[in-house]
């Protein structure tokens, strides 16, 4: 599971994001979403190997950033992923930085609240439909970047939707 970021070399808001790392994350996320569909989120996550791998990939793919103020984001826009009306719409139009901010907040919130014993933050994002929409969008962004022949997401470049 070689990726570009580690505990000793964490990502920042300015770090390059590599499509190959994000593809691994999306694949892991799909496994987690399938598990949630099958058995729900009311189980202990500490023995869930798929979820553990997913959380590690959140950090190592650059989605969690050492210089991002997650608590500030969590009190405002971060709530959008938990709202079943706004979450799918918001996530389906998000750019990479917005996705990173949501995933950062979910990962850090999970780490801070249950320390790996539940699916806190992720369960609400899953139940609202926001988590699936976020990973669908992230997968689409990967496809656009790959179609453009790049291995990384461009710094500051916005990917435009066709409509």
C-alpha positions as a printed Julia matrix, in Angstrom:
163×3 Matrix{Float64}:
   0.0    0.0     0.0
   2.64   2.54   -1.05
   1.31   6.09   -1.03
   2.83   9.55   -0.93
   2.1   10.65    2.66
   2.97   9.11    6.02
   2.77  10.03    9.7
   6.28  11.45    9.43
   5.45  13.23    6.15
   1.8   14.32    6.41
  -0.04  16.21    3.68
  -0.76  19.93    3.87
  -3.4   21.99    2.12
  -0.8   22.71   -0.58
   0.37  19.11   -1.08
   0.05  17.48   -4.46
  -2.66  14.87   -4.59
  -1.84  11.8    -6.68
  -4.59  10.09   -8.65
  -3.15   6.63   -7.9
  -3.44   7.31   -4.14
  -6.99   8.6    -4.52
  -7.97   5.58   -6.62
  -6.83   3.31   -3.76
  -8.89   5.41   -1.36
 -12.0    5.26   -3.57
 -11.66   1.48   -3.88
 -11.37   1.14   -0.09
 -14.33   3.5     0.39
 -16.51   1.38   -1.88
 -15.74  -1.68    0.24
 -16.69   0.24    3.39
 -19.91   1.53    1.82
 -20.82  -2.01    0.73
 -20.19  -3.23    4.28
 -22.4   -0.44    5.66
 -25.13  -1.4     3.17
 -24.9   -5.04    4.24
 -24.61  -4.78    8.01
 -25.23  -1.16    8.97
 -23.1    1.13   11.11
 -24.21   0.01   14.57
 -21.28  -2.38   15.05
 -17.83  -2.05   16.57
 -15.35  -0.73   13.98
 -12.24  -1.81   15.89
 -12.19  -5.23   14.18
 -13.27  -3.95   10.75
 -10.18  -4.41    8.57
 -11.79  -2.7     5.56
 -12.59   0.39    7.61
  -9.1    0.47    9.18
  -7.52   0.33    5.72
  -9.86   3.09    4.54
  -8.91   5.38    7.44
  -5.18   4.78    6.81
  -5.71   5.67    3.15
  -7.49   8.89    4.11
  -4.28  10.02    5.78
  -1.79   8.59    3.29
  -3.63   9.86    0.19
  -3.43  13.47    1.38
  -7.09  13.92    2.29
  -6.2   14.7     5.92
  -4.07  17.85    6.13
  -1.86  18.86    9.04
  -2.52  22.6     8.49
  -6.31  22.61    8.04
  -8.57  24.0    10.78
 -11.09  21.17   10.83
 -12.96  22.2    14.0
 -13.8   25.57   12.45
 -15.08  23.88    9.27
 -16.99  21.25   11.26
 -19.14  23.88   13.0
 -20.37  25.34    9.71
 -20.02  23.83    6.25
 -18.91  20.5     7.69
 -22.48  19.88    8.81
 -23.68  19.72    5.19
 -22.54  16.12    4.76
 -24.86  15.0     7.55
 -27.99  16.61    6.13
 -29.93  14.17    3.92
 -31.37  16.98    1.8
 -28.19  18.96    1.11
 -25.48  16.27    1.35
 -25.96  14.47   -1.98
 -26.3   17.77   -3.86
 -23.33  19.42   -2.15
 -21.06  16.42   -2.6
 -22.04  15.88   -6.24
 -20.71  19.35   -7.13
 -17.68  19.55   -4.83
 -14.16  20.29   -6.03
 -11.1   18.46   -4.68
 -10.35  20.95   -1.89
 -13.95  20.79   -0.66
 -13.81  17.0    -0.67
 -10.52  17.11    1.24
 -12.08  19.41    3.85
 -15.04  17.08    4.37
 -12.86  13.95    4.54
 -10.39  15.65    6.87
 -13.23  16.63    9.21
 -14.77  13.15    9.13
 -11.42  11.45    9.78
 -10.39  13.74   12.61
 -13.87  13.71   14.15
 -13.88   9.92   14.08
 -10.44   9.78   15.64
 -11.34  12.29   18.37
 -14.69  10.83   19.4
 -14.6    7.06   19.31
 -10.9    6.38   18.91
 -11.71   3.62   16.47
 -14.46   1.81   18.38
 -17.38   3.0    16.24
 -18.11   4.77   12.99
 -18.76   8.22   14.46
 -19.03  10.98   11.9
 -18.87   8.43    9.07
 -22.15   6.83   10.12
 -24.06  10.11    9.85
 -22.41  10.93    6.51
 -23.34   7.47    5.26
 -26.95   7.67    6.44
 -27.46  11.07    4.77
 -26.23   9.77    1.41
 -23.4   12.28    1.49
 -20.56   9.79    1.86
 -21.57   7.83   -1.23
 -22.07  11.03   -3.24
 -18.66  12.3    -2.1
 -16.86   9.16   -3.28
 -18.82   9.1    -6.54
 -17.66  12.67   -7.13
 -14.08  11.85   -6.17
 -14.06   8.94   -8.59
 -15.39  11.21  -11.35
 -12.67  13.78  -10.59
 -10.05  11.02  -10.92
 -11.45  10.06  -14.32
 -11.25  13.67  -15.53
  -7.65  14.08  -14.36
  -6.62  10.76  -15.93
  -8.34  11.7   -19.2
  -6.23  14.84  -19.21
  -3.14  12.64  -18.9
  -2.05  13.82  -15.47
  -0.86  11.82  -12.48
  -1.78  14.56  -10.01
  -4.62  16.96   -9.46
  -3.54  20.4   -10.64
  -2.69  22.98   -8.04
  -5.64  25.32   -7.68
  -7.21  24.24  -10.98
 -10.95  23.76  -10.92
 -12.46  20.92  -12.87
 -15.59  22.16  -14.57
 -18.74  20.11  -14.92
 -20.19  19.79  -18.4
 -23.49  21.5   -17.59
